[in-house]
Amino acid sequence: MMTTYHPHGEQTNPICIITVNCEGMDNCVRVGIIAHECVHVFQELIERIGENVPSPEFEAYTIQSMVTNVVWAWEKTFGDT
């Protein structure tokens, strides 16, 4: 699940929080869910910056970077389970 949190009201920059209950999931399923939620973060990002038609490369590299960082954070926090 991706949640957008506005710590100082709706007119401020949001913080996007991804939460995933991965208990009992294998790595492929977990990474797939993380990628899915990162797409929602990307959608929030392009809406916030007013980008109606992002280039395919911008979209692909941004989502790749998000997924890589979230998977890295997961593994650092919970180990490679």
N, C-alpha and C positions, 0 to 999 in steps of 0.2 A: 504494500500500500504506500502511495506517495501522498504526503500531506504538506500543504503550504501553510507556513506559519508567519504571520506578520507581527514581530515582537513590539513594534511601536505604532501599530495601526495600519489600516489598509493602504495608505499612501506611501508607505515605506517599502524598502527592499525586502522581499520575502526570504525566508529560509525554507528550503525544501527538505523534508525528512522522509527517508525511505525506511519502512519497517517490513521485515520479512520473517515469517515464522517458518524456519527451514528444518524443524525437527523431523528427522526421519527421511529427509530428501537426499537424493544423491546430488553430486556436484553439478551435473548437467542441468537438472531441473532448477537448482538454486540459481545458477548463472542465468538461465533463461528468464526466471522471475525478476532478477536484478536488472537485466537488460530491458524487460518490459517496463519496469518502474522508471528506469532512466529515460526512456522515451517520453514518459509523462513529464519528467523534470525538464526535458528539452522543449516540450510543447509549452510549458509554463514560461520558460526562458524566452522563446521567440515571441510569445504574446507580450511579455513585459517590455521587450526591446522594440516592438512594433515591426518585426520582420515577418511579412506575410508570406513570402516565398523564399525560404532559405535555399541556398544552393545545395545540391546533393552531397558535395564534398564537405561543406560546412556541417551539415547534419550528421554525416557518417563519422567524421573525425570528432565532433563534439560528443556524440553518444558513445563512441569507442572510448574516449577519455573518461567519461563518467563511469561507464561499466568497469573499466580497468581500476579506477580509484575506489569504487565501492567494493569490488571483489577483493582488492588489496586490503582495505579496511576490515572487511569481514574476516579474512585469513589472519590478519594481525590480531584481531580481537578474539576470535573463536578457534583459530587453527584451521588447518586444511582438512575439514571433516566431510 
